[in-house]
């Protein structure tokens, strides 16, 4: 925001309720001021984090309320749905400002859109036949090898202790296998398990 005249601003400290009056001209950006910083002198290009209920120029007839006109003008120029500030994260000029995506083609002079395959992003999966490198293992891992995980080892570690506990307590029942994660059917499931995993 730019103001051509000198403006009067009242600051209110969050920890100390007293108010401080400072004279500010040409205020453009606001950031947080540390509480220990002195505000006795005049500030040029001042940076303010918290302001009082009024931030109005002393010469309202000339420049009006600071911030209101600039916000309205930004809305008229850039559109009502893009009233946010320009930042370094807004992307390049090739990004679609409405959807935040790059165009996938070109608009011809005849108002016809031509899609270009090289402009469409796609995932490229390399051919890994003969690839000899192994997955990275952090040096923080303890030394040693571990057997590959199988269905039998997973059952022995997770389900078997629960079955043994219920069998010793006398609460085990063959008709209540769903308690241990058994699924009698795969109908209606998006990802179905291999049929050999089930007893026929």
C-alpha positions in Angstrom: 0.0 0.0 0.0 1.3 3.4 -0.9 0.2 6.7 0.7 1.5 10.1 -0.6 1.0 11.9 2.7 2.1 11.4 6.3 -0.2 9.2 8.3 -0.8 8.7 12.0 -1.0 5.2 13.4 -1.8 3.9 16.9 0.0 0.7 17.9 -1.3 -1.5 20.7 1.2 -3.9 22.4 -0.3 -7.3 23.2 1.7 -7.6 26.4 1.6 -4.0 27.5 -1.8 -2.3 27.1 -0.4 1.2 26.6 -0.7 2.8 23.2 2.2 4.3 21.2 1.7 7.0 18.5 4.1 7.0 15.7 4.3 8.9 12.4 4.5 6.7 9.3 4.9 7.5 5.6 4.9 5.1 2.6 4.0 1.9 4.4 4.3 -1.0 2.0 4.9 -4.3 3.9 4.0 -5.5 7.4 5.9 -8.0 9.5 6.3 -8.7 13.2 8.1 -6.2 15.3 9.8 -7.5 18.5 8.4 -6.1 21.7 11.8 -4.9 22.8 12.2 -2.6 19.8 11.9 1.1 20.4 9.1 3.0 18.6 9.9 6.5 19.8 11.2 7.8 16.5 9.6 8.1 13.2 9.5 5.0 11.0 10.1 4.9 7.3 9.1 1.7 5.6 7.7 0.6 9.0 6.9 -3.1 9.6 3.9 -3.6 11.9 2.3 -6.9 13.1 -0.7 -5.8 15.2 -2.5 -2.5 14.8 -5.4 -1.0 16.6 -9.0 -0.8 15.5 -8.3 2.2 13.3 -5.6 2.6 10.7 -6.9 5.7 8.9 -4.9 8.4 7.1 -5.1 11.8 8.7 -6.0 13.4 5.4 -8.9 11.1 4.5 -10.1 13.5 1.8 -6.9 13.0 -0.2 -6.0 9.3 0.1 -9.0 7.7 2.0 -8.6 4.7 4.3 -5.3 3.0 3.7 -5.7 -0.5 2.4 -9.4 -0.3 1.4 -8.9 1.3 -2.0 -5.8 -0.8 -2.8 -7.8 -3.9 -2.0 -10.7 -2.8 -4.1 -8.5 -1.9 -7.0 -6.7 -5.2 -6.8 -10.1 -7.0 -6.9 -11.1 -5.1 -10.1 -7.8 -5.6 -11.8 -7.0 -9.2 -10.9 -10.6 -10.5 -10.3 -12.7 -11.1 -7.3 -11.4 -14.7 -6.9 -7.7 -13.7 -7.0 -7.5 -11.0 -4.4 -4.5 -12.5 -2.6 -1.1 -10.9 -2.6 1.5 -11.8 -5.2 4.2 -13.9 -3.5 7.2 -15.8 -4.6 5.2 -19.0 -4.5 2.7 -18.0 -7.1 4.4 -19.9 -9.9 5.6 -18.9 -13.3 3.5 -17.2 -16.0 2.8 -20.5 -17.7 0.7 -21.7 -14.7 -3.0 -21.4 -15.1 -4.0 -18.7 -12.5 -7.5 -20.1 -12.1 -6.6 -23.8 -11.5 -2.9 -23.7 -10.7 -2.0 -26.1 -13.6 0.0 -25.8 -16.7 -1.8 -25.8 -20.1 -1.8 -29.0 -22.1 -2.0 -27.3 -25.5 -2.2 -24.1 -27.4 -5.1 -21.8 -28.3 -5.1 -21.0 -32.0 -6.2 -17.7 -33.6 -9.4 -19.5 -34.7 -10.3 -20.0 -31.0 -9.6 -23.7 -31.3 -7.6 -25.6 -28.7 -5.0 -28.0 -29.9 -3.7 -30.6 -27.4 0.0 -31.3 -27.6 1.2 -34.6 -26.2 4.6 -33.4 -25.1 2.9 -30.8 -22.9 0.8 -33.4 -21.0 2.6 -34.7 -17.9 2.9 -38.4 -17.5 4.6 -40.9 -15.2 7.5 -42.7 -16.9 8.4 -46.0 -15.4 11.8 -47.3 -16.4 12.5 -50.8 -17.5 14.2 -52.6 -14.6 15.3 -55.8 -16.3 18.8 -56.6 -15.3 18.9 -53.9 -12.6 21.4 -55.1 -10.1 21.3 -52.4 -7.5 19.5 -53.2 -4.2 17.3 -50.9 -2.1 19.1 -48.5 0.1 19.5 -49.6 3.8 20.4 -46.9 6.3 23.7 -47.3 8.1 21.8 -46.8 11.4 20.1 -50.2 11.1 21.6 -53.0 13.2 23.8 -55.5 11.4 22.4 -58.8 10.4 19.9 -60.3 8.0 16.2 -61.0 8.3 14.2 -63.7 6.6 11.6 -62.5 4.1 8.1 -62.0 5.3 5.7 -64.8 4.4 2.1 -65.6 5.1 3.1 -68.3 7.6 5.5 -66.1 9.5 2.9 -63.3 9.7 0.3 -65.7 11.0 2.7 -67.0 13.6 3.5 -63.5 14.8 0.1 -61.9 14.8 -2.8 -64.4 14.9 -1.3 -67.5 16.5 -0.7 -65.9 20.0 -4.4 -64.8 20.1 -5.6 -68.3 19.2 -3.4 -69.9 21.8 -4.6 -67.5 24.5 -8.3 -68.1 23.7 -7.6 -71.9 23.5 -6.1 -71.9 27.0 -8.9 -69.9 28.4 -11.5 -72.2 26.7 -13.1 -69.4 24.6 -11.8 -70.5 21.2 -14.5 -71.5 18.7 -14.2 -72.5 15.0 -17.3 -70.6 14.2 -15.9 -67.3 15.3 -12.7 -67.1 13.1 -13.7 -63.5 12.0 -12.4 -62.4 15.4 -8.9 -63.2 14.2 -9.2 -61.4 10.8 -10.6 -64.3 8.7 -12.8 -63.3 5.8 -15.0 -66.1 4.5 -15.7 -64.4 1.2 -14.1 -61.8 -1.1 -17.4 -60.6 -2.7 -17.7 -56.8 -2.9 -14.1 -56.1 -2.2 -12.0 -53.9 -4.5 -8.7 -55.8 -3.9 -9.3 -59.5 -3.7 -6.8 -61.9 -2.2 -5.4 -64.9 -4.0 -7.8 -67.8 -3.9 -5.1 -70.2 -2.6 -5.0 -68.4 0.7 -8.4 -69.8 1.5 -9.3 -73.3 2.6 -11.6 -75.0 0.2 
